[in-house]
Each structure stands twice: as C-alpha cells, then as structure tokens.
C-alpha cells in the first residue's frame, strides 16, 4: 500500500480557491482547505502550486499491443495516394535496409480517397522481392507485396489488398514479436499514456488478454489499470476461471480486471465494409452495403450465454444497419454493455440506445480522420455520423476512447475532437454534433464526477491549466502529473 500523501494548493476543476487533497491507502481520504494541517506527522506534502486536479483519464477502447507495435513501425498515414505510400516505403528502405528474414511493416494508410488502387503489382514494381506489409489505419485491411504475402504464408492474391476475413486471421502473424520485446514496447506506450493523464484502458486486443497482462504486471508494468476484453475463441478459458466483468484478477495488485466480451459485427468506413442500410456510391452486388461479419443468428445466443455468465458485451458496429442489429441483439439477449464505435446511426436507434441503457463507446478523433471519407461514401447521411450531441441529448451514456492504434492513445485529442469537431484549422464538421466540454470530460473519466470524491480511488491527473477556463488548446493540454492509487506514474514538476 502506498504511503499517505497530501496535495496542497490544488485547484478543483472550475474552482476559484485551492484545497488540499489527502490520499490514504490508495484512495481520496479528504478534500478541503485545512486538510494538510490536520493530516498528521509523517505525511508527505506535495505543493501542486495551484494546478488543476481531476480524476485520472481512461481510454475506453484500445488495442495495446498493436498500439505499441505501431509506435515502432513505418508511418504511412500521410500518404495521399498508393504511389505516395510506395515512395514512403522506398525512402524508408533506402535509409534503413531490412534485416534478412524480416518484413517491413507499416501502418496508417487510408485509401478511401486515393486516386489509385493499392496493389501488389504496384509494390512489387518498386520493392521487388522485399516483403512489405502495410496495415490500414482502421485495422480492417492490409496491403501486401507478393513477397510480403509469402512472408506470412499466403498464396498470391489477385490484388494484394486483403480485407476483413481474409486479413484479420493474419494479424497474429504480422504482429508477432517475442514476448519480452512486445512487453517492453507496451510498457513504453503505457508510460507515454500516463504522461497524458491516463490511469486506465480497456484493452480489446485480438488475442487472449489475461495471460500477457498478468505477466506484464508481475514484471513491473504497473502504470495503468487494465480491463481486458475477451473474444469468443477465448471465452471458455475466462468462464473456466469463473470470471465476470469487473472481477479483479488475483495477484495483479488490483490493476487487472476482467472486461467485456468483444465481438466485431461489421467492417469499417475507410475499407467500405461498415454494414449500412444504403449502398456505397459506385458499388453493386452483395457487398455494396458493406459486410455483416457476425449474423444475428450467431450473435444473440453468444451474447445471451455471456450475459448469463456475468459478462457484459462490447459489440463493434460502425454502419447504421450493423448498429440496428447490435441493438436488436442487446434487446433479445438481455445483455448489457456497449456498442463500440456507433459511427452511423438512425434517429430511431439513438433513442433505442437510451431505452436499452447501452453505452456508446465512441472515438471522436475518428470523425476528424474520416470526415472527407464520410462525405464521399456516406454522402447525405453525415448529419447522423459521429452523432455525439444527439446521443448525449438522448441520455445515452458515453465512453470515449481512441481505438489505438487507429488514433493515438491521448484522451485530450478525443476531448478536443468531441468539443470542437475540427482539427488543422479547418471549419468544424457538423458542429451541431459537438459535445459540451463537461460532458466530454466526464466521458473520459470512467464515469467519475469531475470533482474529486472522498472514497474514490486516488487516480488523479494534475494539469498545468484548467480546461474550463484557461483558454489552453484542449489538444495540447499540459499534464504535470498523474497518480494511480496514490502513487506517481508521471511527475513533471
């Protein structure tokens, strides 16, 4: 247990006067103007100098290993065409040739607006027999050179652009590194998150998640709380341990909890596989409306089973039809939980979210990344895309995150995108769907009130500016320190 600590001259969000905050046994013990004077001998006092304190931030949707890997990979997110992406690859190979037997893995391309098609032939003409794998920003497709396909044990492909069911089973192959290497990179990414005021993440990595997190915490990776999601192939293992959502794993110092059952029911916007009521412009045939990857006939009994065993459900749905079916499944199964992404919604389904008590787990920065793609591929429907204000007005619980590595693991970017609906100096995109700042902050603090509460975990972010009054750009909010259960995971003052 951590030693008691008093933060003196701390300013609560929106407050004019400062207070002291006493932390004992990992929880907020007292908040008030005279707390330091009565705290007792031997209690460390840290003067925060009038800085603002609020509950630590959470990222409600991450893929931590993939985020850690992406931080080490070639970034091709700036590519404006397939040819441009190839040039980025060539520049990287010229600067740093590959070690024999390895592949060059990049991430972050968005081809929804590209004037040319990403193909193996285009890569092969430039890189020859060099294995190259480029993973899309939305994680729903990957672009391979022919040698890259061979590297992961796949036969030549007509285009080299593998989507959804062709690609997702290969992620484990492409992402594989030695456990000690992956753990070191995850620890680095966790420390970087703590520097932005983050105290916890929901990790929905596409693997068995309890084992690696038990190992990491035992080895000293202890700067974040983790709620570990479970996928259907690993569900029996979780149920064999009789774990329910919210259960704390023994031997993890209270840092690891069982999370929800995660199911992906459709694709993504950029890959044009999000399952929609209306067809994508210029497409025809069965996939013109996107892809429904888990039919209702399978989803409902799966969710019913999980619900009976005490697990909530986190159902990926991006297209409006996928969201309709996800809500149908929540209603039919009686399960609770969240729809992950909820990017395109009908008005009727916004109301159903509220009626069913389902959380909308949203990633506002995706709206900034995808606004132009949405304007093209969801033309005429974007008023109900990333409809954060509509959801909030209907009383739908919101949980904000990043979907890292799809967007950076930085809640201040999500808060900025939710409140301002703009980035890079552009006009706000559908400003009628902006969230007010208080709602955005509450949606990033795991449901905690913004004023520190006696008895709550001493998970605290210490800011150099008050987000409500300082005028400091939200995206660049300076974080001076982060406490997790009363111990510093980041201290910059």
URHUUR-V472881 format. One record per residue. N is the residue number from 1. RES is the residue in three letters. PSI is psi in whole degrees, 0 to 359 (NA if undefined). D_FIRST is the distance of its C-alpha to the first C-alpha in Angstrom with 1 decimal. Layout:
# URHUUR-V472881
n=N res=RES psi=PSI d_first=D_FIRST
n=N res=RES psi=PSI d_first=D_FIRST
This chain:
# URHUUR-V472881
n=1 res=UNK psi=141 d_first=0.0
n=2 res=UNK psi=153 d_first=3.8
n=3 res=UNK psi=152 d_first=6.6
n=4 res=UNK psi=153 d_first=9.1
n=5 res=UNK psi=142 d_first=11.9
n=6 res=UNK psi=126 d_first=15.5
n=7 res=UNK psi=117 d_first=17.8
n=8 res=UNK psi=156 d_first=21.2
n=9 res=UNK psi=46 d_first=24.6
n=10 res=UNK psi=142 d_first=23.2
n=11 res=UNK psi=121 d_first=25.9
n=12 res=UNK psi=156 d_first=25.5
n=13 res=UNK psi=125 d_first=27.6
n=14 res=UNK psi=1 d_first=31.2
n=15 res=UNK psi=153 d_first=30.7
n=16 res=UNK psi=320 d_first=32.8
n=17 res=UNK psi=156 d_first=30.7
n=18 res=UNK psi=160 d_first=27.3
n=19 res=UNK psi=173 d_first=24.3
n=20 res=UNK psi=147 d_first=21.0
n=21 res=UNK psi=117 d_first=17.7
n=22 res=UNK psi=129 d_first=14.9
n=23 res=UNK psi=127 d_first=11.3
n=24 res=UNK psi=141 d_first=8.9
n=25 res=UNK psi=36 d_first=5.9
n=26 res=UNK psi=8 d_first=6.9
n=27 res=UNK psi=160 d_first=10.4
n=28 res=UNK psi=119 d_first=13.6
n=29 res=UNK psi=326 d_first=14.2
n=30 res=UNK psi=148 d_first=17.6
n=31 res=UNK psi=123 d_first=20.2
n=32 res=UNK psi=176 d_first=23.4
n=33 res=UNK psi=337 d_first=25.6
n=34 res=UNK psi=19 d_first=24.6
n=35 res=UNK psi=318 d_first=20.8
n=36 res=UNK psi=321 d_first=20.3
n=37 res=UNK psi=329 d_first=22.9
n=38 res=UNK psi=8 d_first=21.3
n=39 res=UNK psi=336 d_first=17.6
n=40 res=UNK psi=165 d_first=17.9
n=41 res=UNK psi=151 d_first=18.0
n=42 res=UNK psi=2 d_first=15.4
n=43 res=UNK psi=122 d_first=14.0
n=44 res=UNK psi=136 d_first=14.6
n=45 res=UNK psi=130 d_first=17.4
n=46 res=UNK psi=117 d_first=18.5
n=47 res=UNK psi=114 d_first=22.0
n=48 res=UNK psi=2 d_first=22.5
n=49 res=UNK psi=37 d_first=26.2
n=50 res=UNK psi=6 d_first=27.2
n=51 res=UNK psi=157 d_first=25.8
n=52 res=UNK psi=136 d_first=25.4
n=53 res=UNK psi=141 d_first=22.0
n=54 res=UNK psi=165 d_first=21.9
n=55 res=UNK psi=145 d_first=19.7
n=56 res=UNK psi=154 d_first=18.9
n=57 res=UNK psi=150 d_first=21.8
n=58 res=UNK psi=149 d_first=22.4
n=59 res=UNK psi=113 d_first=25.2
n=60 res=UNK psi=2 d_first=26.5
n=61 res=UNK psi=104 d_first=28.7
n=62 res=UNK psi=164 d_first=28.2
n=63 res=UNK psi=90 d_first=29.3
n=64 res=UNK psi=320 d_first=26.7
n=65 res=UNK psi=317 d_first=28.6
n=66 res=UNK psi=324 d_first=31.9
n=67 res=UNK psi=316 d_first=30.4
n=68 res=UNK psi=319 d_first=29.2
n=69 res=UNK psi=317 d_first=32.6
n=70 res=UNK psi=327 d_first=34.5
n=71 res=UNK psi=344 d_first=32.9
n=72 res=UNK psi=352 d_first=34.7
n=73 res=UNK psi=169 d_first=37.9
n=74 res=UNK psi=126 d_first=41.2
n=75 res=UNK psi=115 d_first=41.1
n=76 res=UNK psi=20 d_first=44.4
n=77 res=UNK psi=339 d_first=43.4
n=78 res=UNK psi=354 d_first=46.0
n=79 res=UNK psi=130 d_first=48.8
n=80 res=UNK psi=1 d_first=51.5
n=81 res=UNK psi=167 d_first=53.6
n=82 res=UNK psi=319 d_first=53.6
n=83 res=UNK psi=321 d_first=55.6
n=84 res=UNK psi=318 d_first=53.2
n=85 res=UNK psi=318 d_first=50.3
n=86 res=UNK psi=320 d_first=52.5
n=87 res=UNK psi=322 d_first=53.1
n=88 res=UNK psi=320 d_first=49.3
n=89 res=UNK psi=314 d_first=49.1
n=90 res=UNK psi=318 d_first=52.0
n=91 res=UNK psi=320 d_first=50.6
n=92 res=UNK psi=316 d_first=47.4
n=93 res=UNK psi=325 d_first=49.3
n=94 res=UNK psi=323 d_first=51.5
n=95 res=UNK psi=327 d_first=48.7
n=96 res=UNK psi=92 d_first=46.7
n=97 res=UNK psi=154 d_first=48.5
n=98 res=UNK psi=148 d_first=46.8
n=99 res=UNK psi=133 d_first=45.8
n=100 res=UNK psi=139 d_first=48.3
n=101 res=UNK psi=358 d_first=47.1
n=102 res=UNK psi=168 d_first=44.6
n=103 res=UNK psi=152 d_first=45.1
n=104 res=UNK psi=119 d_first=44.6
n=105 res=UNK psi=125 d_first=42.2
n=106 res=UNK psi=170 d_first=42.2
n=107 res=UNK psi=159 d_first=40.7
n=108 res=UNK psi=4 d_first=41.3
n=109 res=UNK psi=148 d_first=45.0
n=110 res=UNK psi=106 d_first=46.4
n=111 res=UNK psi=8 d_first=50.0
n=112 res=UNK psi=337 d_first=50.7
n=113 res=UNK psi=7 d_first=52.9
n=114 res=UNK psi=144 d_first=54.1
n=115 res=UNK psi=347 d_first=57.9
n=116 res=UNK psi=163 d_first=57.9
n=117 res=UNK psi=138 d_first=56.4
n=118 res=UNK psi=119 d_first=53.8
n=119 res=UNK psi=158 d_first=55.5
n=120 res=UNK psi=321 d_first=55.4
n=121 res=UNK psi=320 d_first=58.8
n=122 res=UNK psi=316 d_first=57.7
n=123 res=UNK psi=315 d_first=54.8
n=124 res=UNK psi=321 d_first=57.1
n=125 res=UNK psi=334 d_first=59.7
n=126 res=UNK psi=320 d_first=57.3
n=127 res=UNK psi=355 d_first=55.0
n=128 res=UNK psi=239 d_first=57.3
n=129 res=UNK psi=14 d_first=55.5
n=130 res=UNK psi=126 d_first=52.1
n=131 res=UNK psi=123 d_first=49.5
n=132 res=UNK psi=133 d_first=48.1
n=133 res=UNK psi=122 d_first=45.7
n=134 res=UNK psi=119 d_first=44.9
n=135 res=UNK psi=134 d_first=42.4
n=136 res=UNK psi=158 d_first=43.0
n=137 res=UNK psi=328 d_first=40.6
n=138 res=UNK psi=0 d_first=40.3
n=139 res=UNK psi=7 d_first=39.7
n=140 res=UNK psi=0 d_first=42.6
n=141 res=UNK psi=166 d_first=45.1
n=142 res=UNK psi=150 d_first=45.6
n=143 res=UNK psi=122 d_first=48.6
n=144 res=UNK psi=142 d_first=49.7
n=145 res=UNK psi=165 d_first=52.3
n=146 res=UNK psi=319 d_first=54.4
n=147 res=UNK psi=328 d_first=52.8
n=148 res=UNK psi=320 d_first=49.4
n=149 res=UNK psi=315 d_first=50.4
n=150 res=UNK psi=322 d_first=51.5
n=151 res=UNK psi=327 d_first=48.2
n=152 res=UNK psi=11 d_first=46.3
n=153 res=UNK psi=31 d_first=49.1
n=154 res=UNK psi=141 d_first=50.9
n=155 res=UNK psi=160 d_first=54.6
n=156 res=UNK psi=145 d_first=56.3
n=157 res=UNK psi=147 d_first=55.7
n=158 res=UNK psi=325 d_first=58.4
n=159 res=UNK psi=334 d_first=56.4
n=160 res=UNK psi=356 d_first=53.3
n=161 res=UNK psi=104 d_first=51.2
n=162 res=UNK psi=129 d_first=49.3
n=163 res=UNK psi=150 d_first=47.8
n=164 res=UNK psi=243 d_first=45.6
n=165 res=UNK psi=334 d_first=46.3
n=166 res=UNK psi=325 d_first=48.0
n=167 res=UNK psi=315 d_first=45.1
n=168 res=UNK psi=321 d_first=41.8
n=169 res=UNK psi=341 d_first=42.1
n=170 res=UNK psi=351 d_first=42.4
n=171 res=UNK psi=323 d_first=39.2
n=172 res=UNK psi=328 d_first=37.4
n=173 res=UNK psi=311 d_first=40.1
n=174 res=UNK psi=324 d_first=40.0
n=175 res=UNK psi=354 d_first=36.2
n=176 res=UNK psi=124 d_first=35.8
n=177 res=UNK psi=167 d_first=34.3
n=178 res=UNK psi=146 d_first=32.5
n=179 res=UNK psi=318 d_first=29.0
n=180 res=UNK psi=325 d_first=27.6
n=181 res=UNK psi=311 d_first=29.6
n=182 res=UNK psi=317 d_first=28.6
n=183 res=UNK psi=322 d_first=24.8
n=184 res=UNK psi=320 d_first=25.2
n=185 res=UNK psi=322 d_first=27.1
n=186 res=UNK psi=319 d_first=24.6
n=187 res=UNK psi=319 d_first=21.8
n=188 res=UNK psi=317 d_first=24.1
n=189 res=UNK psi=324 d_first=24.9
n=190 res=UNK psi=319 d_first=21.3
n=191 res=UNK psi=321 d_first=20.8
n=192 res=UNK psi=323 d_first=24.0
n=193 res=UNK psi=318 d_first=23.0
n=194 res=UNK psi=327 d_first=19.9
n=195 res=UNK psi=347 d_first=22.4
n=196 res=UNK psi=14 d_first=24.2
n=197 res=UNK psi=11 d_first=21.3
n=198 res=UNK psi=133 d_first=20.6
n=199 res=UNK psi=346 d_first=17.2
n=200 res=UNK psi=154 d_first=18.7
n=201 res=UNK psi=150 d_first=21.9
n=202 res=UNK psi=116 d_first=24.0
n=203 res=UNK psi=114 d_first=25.3
n=204 res=UNK psi=33 d_first=28.8
n=205 res=UNK psi=144 d_first=29.8
n=206 res=UNK psi=73 d_first=32.9
n=207 res=UNK psi=185 d_first=31.6
n=208 res=UNK psi=116 d_first=29.4
n=209 res=UNK psi=339 d_first=26.0
n=210 res=UNK psi=317 d_first=23.4
n=211 res=UNK psi=309 d_first=24.3
n=212 res=UNK psi=325 d_first=23.9
n=213 res=UNK psi=326 d_first=20.6
n=214 res=UNK psi=315 d_first=19.2
n=215 res=UNK psi=316 d_first=20.6
n=216 res=UNK psi=316 d_first=19.5
n=217 res=UNK psi=319 d_first=15.8
n=218 res=UNK psi=329 d_first=16.0
n=219 res=UNK psi=359 d_first=17.8
n=220 res=UNK psi=4 d_first=15.2
n=221 res=UNK psi=91 d_first=16.6
n=222 res=UNK psi=32 d_first=13.4
n=223 res=UNK psi=355 d_first=14.8
n=224 res=UNK psi=148 d_first=16.1
n=225 res=UNK psi=145 d_first=15.7
n=226 res=UNK psi=128 d_first=18.8
n=227 res=UNK psi=114 d_first=21.1
n=228 res=UNK psi=115 d_first=23.5
n=229 res=UNK psi=160 d_first=27.0
n=230 res=UNK psi=137 d_first=29.4
n=231 res=UNK psi=160 d_first=33.1
n=232 res=UNK psi=317 d_first=35.9
n=233 res=UNK psi=340 d_first=36.4
n=234 res=UNK psi=8 d_first=32.9
n=235 res=UNK psi=319 d_first=32.7
n=236 res=UNK psi=326 d_first=33.7
n=237 res=UNK psi=317 d_first=30.8
n=238 res=UNK psi=317 d_first=28.3
n=239 res=UNK psi=330 d_first=30.3
n=240 res=UNK psi=332 d_first=30.5
n=241 res=UNK psi=2 d_first=26.7
n=242 res=UNK psi=41 d_first=27.3
n=243 res=UNK psi=137 d_first=25.0
n=244 res=UNK psi=157 d_first=25.5
n=245 res=UNK psi=129 d_first=24.8
n=246 res=UNK psi=345 d_first=21.3
n=247 res=UNK psi=137 d_first=20.0
n=248 res=UNK psi=133 d_first=16.6
n=249 res=UNK psi=128 d_first=17.2
n=250 res=UNK psi=139 d_first=15.7
n=251 res=UNK psi=11 d_first=13.9
n=252 res=UNK psi=18 d_first=13.2
n=253 res=UNK psi=28 d_first=9.4
n=254 res=UNK psi=8 d_first=11.1
n=255 res=UNK psi=338 d_first=13.0
n=256 res=UNK psi=125 d_first=16.4
n=257 res=UNK psi=151 d_first=18.6
n=258 res=UNK psi=130 d_first=22.2
n=259 res=UNK psi=204 d_first=24.5
n=260 res=UNK psi=168 d_first=28.2
n=261 res=UNK psi=128 d_first=31.3
n=262 res=UNK psi=132 d_first=32.9
n=263 res=UNK psi=133 d_first=36.7
n=264 res=UNK psi=116 d_first=39.0
n=265 res=UNK psi=344 d_first=42.2
n=266 res=UNK psi=189 d_first=44.1
n=267 res=UNK psi=230 d_first=44.3
n=268 res=UNK psi=166 d_first=44.0
n=269 res=UNK psi=307 d_first=46.2
n=270 res=UNK psi=325 d_first=46.7
n=271 res=UNK psi=357 d_first=47.7
n=272 res=UNK psi=40 d_first=49.9
n=273 res=UNK psi=358 d_first=48.5
n=274 res=UNK psi=134 d_first=46.7
n=275 res=UNK psi=116 d_first=48.5
n=276 res=UNK psi=158 d_first=50.6
n=277 res=UNK psi=332 d_first=53.3
n=278 res=UNK psi=150 d_first=55.6
n=279 res=UNK psi=157 d_first=56.6
n=280 res=UNK psi=142 d_first=55.6
n=281 res=UNK psi=132 d_first=58.4
n=282 res=UNK psi=357 d_first=60.8
n=283 res=UNK psi=153 d_first=59.4
n=284 res=UNK psi=169 d_first=61.2
n=285 res=UNK psi=185 d_first=60.8
n=286 res=UNK psi=329 d_first=58.0
n=287 res=UNK psi=11 d_first=55.2
n=288 res=UNK psi=338 d_first=56.5
n=289 res=UNK psi=5 d_first=54.0
n=290 res=UNK psi=194 d_first=51.1
n=291 res=UNK psi=126 d_first=49.5
n=292 res=UNK psi=106 d_first=48.0
n=293 res=UNK psi=338 d_first=45.9
n=294 res=UNK psi=109 d_first=44.8
n=295 res=UNK psi=158 d_first=47.5
n=296 res=UNK psi=324 d_first=46.9
n=297 res=UNK psi=334 d_first=48.2
n=298 res=UNK psi=322 d_first=45.2
n=299 res=UNK psi=315 d_first=42.6
n=300 res=UNK psi=309 d_first=43.0
n=301 res=UNK psi=327 d_first=42.7
n=302 res=UNK psi=314 d_first=39.7
n=303 res=UNK psi=323 d_first=37.9
n=304 res=UNK psi=316 d_first=39.1
n=305 res=UNK psi=313 d_first=37.7
n=306 res=UNK psi=317 d_first=34.3
n=307 res=UNK psi=317 d_first=34.2
n=308 res=UNK psi=334 d_first=35.2
n=309 res=UNK psi=5 d_first=32.2
n=310 res=UNK psi=16 d_first=29.7
n=311 res=UNK psi=137 d_first=29.5
n=312 res=UNK psi=171 d_first=30.3
n=313 res=UNK psi=139 d_first=32.7
n=314 res=UNK psi=106 d_first=32.7
n=315 res=UNK psi=115 d_first=36.4
n=316 res=UNK psi=121 d_first=37.7
n=317 res=UNK psi=123 d_first=40.8
n=318 res=UNK psi=309 d_first=42.4
n=319 res=UNK psi=158 d_first=46.1
n=320 res=UNK psi=325 d_first=47.3
n=321 res=UNK psi=320 d_first=48.8
n=322 res=UNK psi=321 d_first=45.6
n=323 res=UNK psi=320 d_first=43.7
n=324 res=UNK psi=314 d_first=46.4
n=325 res=UNK psi=325 d_first=46.0
n=326 res=UNK psi=316 d_first=42.2
n=327 res=UNK psi=322 d_first=42.4
n=328 res=UNK psi=317 d_first=45.1
n=329 res=UNK psi=321 d_first=42.8
n=330 res=UNK psi=317 d_first=39.9
n=331 res=UNK psi=316 d_first=42.6
n=332 res=UNK psi=326 d_first=44.1
n=333 res=UNK psi=340 d_first=41.0
n=334 res=UNK psi=5 d_first=39.1
n=335 res=UNK psi=157 d_first=36.0
n=336 res=UNK psi=171 d_first=33.6
n=337 res=UNK psi=221 d_first=31.9
n=338 res=UNK psi=153 d_first=33.2
n=339 res=UNK psi=125 d_first=36.1
n=340 res=UNK psi=121 d_first=35.0
n=341 res=UNK psi=298 d_first=37.1
n=342 res=UNK psi=51 d_first=39.7
n=343 res=UNK psi=322 d_first=41.8
n=344 res=UNK psi=123 d_first=45.3
n=345 res=UNK psi=145 d_first=45.8
n=346 res=UNK psi=158 d_first=48.7
n=347 res=UNK psi=322 d_first=48.8
n=348 res=UNK psi=324 d_first=48.9
n=349 res=UNK psi=333 d_first=45.8
n=350 res=UNK psi=314 d_first=43.8
n=351 res=UNK psi=324 d_first=44.7
n=352 res=UNK psi=324 d_first=43.8
n=353 res=UNK psi=309 d_first=40.3
n=354 res=UNK psi=315 d_first=39.9
n=355 res=UNK psi=324 d_first=41.7
n=356 res=UNK psi=349 d_first=39.6
n=357 res=UNK psi=29 d_first=36.3
n=358 res=UNK psi=133 d_first=35.6
n=359 res=UNK psi=138 d_first=33.3
n=360 res=UNK psi=108 d_first=35.0
n=361 res=UNK psi=105 d_first=32.6
n=362 res=UNK psi=156 d_first=34.4
n=363 res=UNK psi=88 d_first=34.5
n=364 res=UNK psi=331 d_first=36.5
n=365 res=UNK psi=336 d_first=36.9
n=366 res=UNK psi=327 d_first=39.0
n=367 res=UNK psi=324 d_first=41.6
n=368 res=UNK psi=323 d_first=42.0
n=369 res=UNK psi=325 d_first=42.4
n=370 res=UNK psi=7 d_first=44.7
n=371 res=UNK psi=319 d_first=46.8
n=372 res=UNK psi=323 d_first=49.9
n=373 res=UNK psi=319 d_first=49.6
n=374 res=UNK psi=319 d_first=49.2
n=375 res=UNK psi=329 d_first=52.2
n=376 res=UNK psi=309 d_first=54.3
n=377 res=UNK psi=342 d_first=53.1
n=378 res=UNK psi=38 d_first=52.2
n=379 res=UNK psi=134 d_first=55.0
n=380 res=UNK psi=356 d_first=55.7
n=381 res=UNK psi=359 d_first=52.4
n=382 res=UNK psi=347 d_first=49.9
n=383 res=UNK psi=341 d_first=49.8
n=384 res=UNK psi=24 d_first=47.7
n=385 res=UNK psi=137 d_first=45.6
n=386 res=UNK psi=51 d_first=42.0
n=387 res=UNK psi=63 d_first=42.8
n=388 res=UNK psi=316 d_first=39.6
n=389 res=UNK psi=321 d_first=41.3
n=390 res=UNK psi=318 d_first=43.3
n=391 res=UNK psi=314 d_first=40.2
n=392 res=UNK psi=318 d_first=38.4
n=393 res=UNK psi=330 d_first=41.5
n=394 res=UNK psi=354 d_first=41.8
n=395 res=UNK psi=20 d_first=38.3
n=396 res=UNK psi=130 d_first=36.9
n=397 res=UNK psi=135 d_first=33.1
n=398 res=UNK psi=138 d_first=32.4
n=399 res=UNK psi=122 d_first=29.6
n=400 res=UNK psi=147 d_first=30.1
n=401 res=UNK psi=195 d_first=29.5
n=402 res=UNK psi=332 d_first=31.2
n=403 res=UNK psi=29 d_first=32.2
n=404 res=UNK psi=131 d_first=31.2
n=405 res=UNK psi=10 d_first=33.2
n=406 res=UNK psi=322 d_first=36.0
n=407 res=UNK psi=158 d_first=34.6
n=408 res=UNK psi=148 d_first=32.0
n=409 res=UNK psi=83 d_first=28.3
n=410 res=UNK psi=99 d_first=28.3
n=411 res=UNK psi=335 d_first=28.0
n=412 res=UNK psi=331 d_first=30.0
n=413 res=UNK psi=317 d_first=33.0
n=414 res=UNK psi=317 d_first=32.8
n=415 res=UNK psi=316 d_first=32.5
n=416 res=UNK psi=313 d_first=35.5
n=417 res=UNK psi=321 d_first=37.5
n=418 res=UNK psi=321 d_first=37.0
n=419 res=UNK psi=324 d_first=37.9
n=420 res=UNK psi=336 d_first=40.7
n=421 res=UNK psi=34 d_first=42.1
n=422 res=UNK psi=162 d_first=43.2
n=423 res=UNK psi=153 d_first=42.4
n=424 res=UNK psi=30 d_first=44.5
n=425 res=UNK psi=8 d_first=46.7
n=426 res=UNK psi=162 d_first=48.3
n=427 res=UNK psi=147 d_first=49.3
n=428 res=UNK psi=142 d_first=46.8
n=429 res=UNK psi=118 d_first=47.3
n=430 res=UNK psi=66 d_first=47.9
n=431 res=UNK psi=342 d_first=46.4
n=432 res=UNK psi=346 d_first=46.9
n=433 res=UNK psi=17 d_first=43.8
n=434 res=UNK psi=146 d_first=41.5
n=435 res=UNK psi=150 d_first=38.3
n=436 res=UNK psi=157 d_first=37.6
n=437 res=UNK psi=320 d_first=34.6
n=438 res=UNK psi=318 d_first=32.5
n=439 res=UNK psi=318 d_first=33.0
n=440 res=UNK psi=318 d_first=32.2
n=441 res=UNK psi=314 d_first=28.9
n=442 res=UNK psi=330 d_first=27.9
n=443 res=UNK psi=356 d_first=28.9
n=444 res=UNK psi=4 d_first=26.4
n=445 res=UNK psi=28 d_first=23.3
n=446 res=UNK psi=34 d_first=22.9
n=447 res=UNK psi=1 d_first=24.7
n=448 res=UNK psi=142 d_first=22.5
n=449 res=UNK psi=151 d_first=24.6
n=450 res=UNK psi=340 d_first=25.0
n=451 res=UNK psi=129 d_first=24.0
n=452 res=UNK psi=132 d_first=20.3
n=453 res=UNK psi=133 d_first=19.8
n=454 res=UNK psi=131 d_first=17.8
n=455 res=UNK psi=344 d_first=15.5
n=456 res=UNK psi=156 d_first=15.5
n=457 res=UNK psi=142 d_first=12.6
n=458 res=UNK psi=60 d_first=12.1
n=459 res=UNK psi=107 d_first=14.1
n=460 res=UNK psi=137 d_first=16.7
n=461 res=UNK psi=133 d_first=19.7
n=462 res=UNK psi=117 d_first=21.3
n=463 res=UNK psi=147 d_first=25.0
n=464 res=UNK psi=355 d_first=27.8
n=465 res=UNK psi=151 d_first=30.1
n=466 res=UNK psi=118 d_first=30.3
n=467 res=UNK psi=338 d_first=31.5
n=468 res=UNK psi=338 d_first=33.6
n=469 res=UNK psi=350 d_first=35.6
n=470 res=UNK psi=337 d_first=35.4
n=471 res=UNK psi=1 d_first=37.8
n=472 res=UNK psi=134 d_first=35.7
n=473 res=UNK psi=129 d_first=36.5
n=474 res=UNK psi=320 d_first=33.9
n=475 res=UNK psi=332 d_first=34.2
n=476 res=UNK psi=21 d_first=33.2
n=477 res=UNK psi=122 d_first=30.5
n=478 res=UNK psi=127 d_first=28.7
n=479 res=UNK psi=117 d_first=24.9
n=480 res=UNK psi=332 d_first=23.4
n=481 res=UNK psi=159 d_first=19.7
n=482 res=UNK psi=130 d_first=17.2
n=483 res=UNK psi=138 d_first=13.6
n=484 res=UNK psi=115 d_first=11.6
n=485 res=UNK psi=36 d_first=8.8
n=486 res=UNK psi=5 d_first=9.1
n=487 res=UNK psi=149 d_first=9.4
n=488 res=UNK psi=125 d_first=13.0
n=489 res=UNK psi=346 d_first=14.8
n=490 res=UNK psi=132 d_first=18.0
n=491 res=UNK psi=117 d_first=19.2
n=492 res=UNK psi=21 d_first=23.0
n=493 res=UNK psi=NA d_first=23.6
